[in-house]
Amino acid sequence: MLDILRSRRSIRCYKDWKIEPEKIEQLKEAALRAPSSRGINPWRFLFVTNKAMLQELSRAKESGSSFLKGARLGVIVCANADESDVWIEDCSIASIILQLTGQSLGLGSCWIQIRNRAHSSSISAEDYIKKVMHLPDNMLVLSMISFGYPDEDKPPVPREQLEYEKILYG
Ligand SMILES: Cc1cc2nc3c(=O)[nH]c(=O)nc-3n(C[C@H](O)[C@H](O)[C@H](O)COP(=O)(O)O)c2cc1C
């Protein structure tokens, strides 16, 4: 696990290689194995591979989402907020589990923040996605995770750069 954490970086450039269906199945399994508060599992995961749809979703925000159009898979992580008051935590855990599983499968990924972000001055990124994907009102969107085979080289962050001063002792 530490090796996966050491090598993981946010990857925003992808090769135009298809992701094997077995790997997509493994990502689905990983998402569904995420722990959630009280085991309620309020999340829903929308797996999007259609290129036209990825292109539309890449316009969710003015900046920080455009690279989704070059990805081969996007996973929209959302939840029915009526099911749990801690859906944000549950969806965050599932999002990072998806990313780390992708890393273990040789896939690059990046978290695209949707909650509390704007599409434009009049519409939120969440509402934009809900409209594109025809999601019901009670479905709240936390993130989109982009996936693809990396087309950029990012070295691991060296250990000396880790902010050990943020480790406190009691
Ligand atoms: C909660 C969260 C939200 C993020 N939102 C975005 C985003 O909207 N767009 C983006 O390009 N990267 C986003 N990132 C990726 C961060 O920019 C990235 O993780 C950070 O700069 C550290 O770089 P690294 O992942 O390569 O270690 C997000 C990461 C997290 C954890």
The ligand as a Tripos MOL2 file, in Angstrom:
@<TRIPOS>MOLECULE
LIG
   31    33     1     0     0
SMALL
NO_CHARGES

@<TRIPOS>ATOM
      1 C1        -10.6140   17.1240   -2.5150 C.3       1 LIG1
      2 C2         -9.7800   17.2780   -3.7550 C.ar      1 LIG1
      3 C3        -10.2430   18.0550   -4.7850 C.ar      1 LIG1
      4 C4         -9.4930   18.1890   -5.9570 C.ar      1 LIG1
      5 N1        -10.0350   18.8790   -7.0120 N.ar      1 LIG1
      6 C5         -9.3430   18.9460   -8.1740 C.ar      1 LIG1
      7 C6         -9.9460   19.5510   -9.3180 C.ar      1 LIG1
      8 O1        -11.1000   19.9660   -9.3070 O.2       1 LIG1
      9 N2         -9.2100   19.5990  -10.4680 N.ar      1 LIG1
     10 C7         -7.9300   19.1200  -10.5300 C.ar      1 LIG1
     11 O2         -7.3280   19.2170  -11.6120 O.2       1 LIG1
     12 N3         -7.3390   18.5300   -9.4590 N.ar      1 LIG1
     13 C8         -8.0180   18.4160   -8.2990 C.ar      1 LIG1
     14 N4         -7.4650   17.7630   -7.2250 N.ar      1 LIG1
     15 C9         -6.0920   17.2160   -7.3090 C.3       1 LIG1
     16 C10        -5.1270   18.0650   -6.4680 C.3       1 LIG1
     17 O3         -4.8890   19.2820   -7.1380 O.3       1 LIG1
     18 C11        -3.8530   17.2690   -6.2360 C.3       1 LIG1
     19 O4         -4.1560   16.0970   -5.5310 O.3       1 LIG1
     20 C12        -2.8110   18.0820   -5.4540 C.3       1 LIG1
     21 O5         -2.3800   19.1910   -6.1730 O.3       1 LIG1
     22 C13        -1.5890   17.2270   -5.0810 C.3       1 LIG1
     23 O6         -0.9930   16.6780   -6.2440 O.3       1 LIG1
     24 P1         -0.8150   15.0970   -6.4100 P.3       1 LIG1
     25 O7         -2.1930   14.4740   -6.3800 O.co2     1 LIG1
     26 O8         -0.1310   14.9010   -7.7420 O.co2     1 LIG1
     27 O9         -0.0010   14.5850   -5.2590 O.co2     1 LIG1
     28 C14        -8.2110   17.5830   -6.0600 C.ar      1 LIG1
     29 C15        -7.7460   16.7940   -5.0150 C.ar      1 LIG1
     30 C16        -8.5210   16.6220   -3.8760 C.ar      1 LIG1
     31 C17        -8.0280   15.7100   -2.7810 C.3       1 LIG1
@<TRIPOS>BOND
     1     1     2 1
     2     2     3 ar
     3     2    30 ar
     4     3     4 ar
     5     4     5 ar
     6     4    28 ar
     7     5     6 ar
     8     6     7 ar
     9     6    13 1
    10     7     8 2
    11     7     9 ar
    12     9    10 ar
    13    10    11 2
    14    10    12 ar
    15    12    13 ar
    16    13    14 ar
    17    14    15 1
    18    14    28 ar
    19    15    16 1
    20    16    17 1
    21    16    18 1
    22    18    19 1
    23    18    20 1
    24    20    21 1
    25    20    22 1
    26    22    23 1
    27    23    24 1
    28    24    25 2
    29    24    26 1
    30    24    27 1
    31    28    29 ar
    32    29    30 ar
    33    30    31 1
@<TRIPOS>SUBSTRUCTURE
     1 LIG1         1 GROUP 0 **** ****
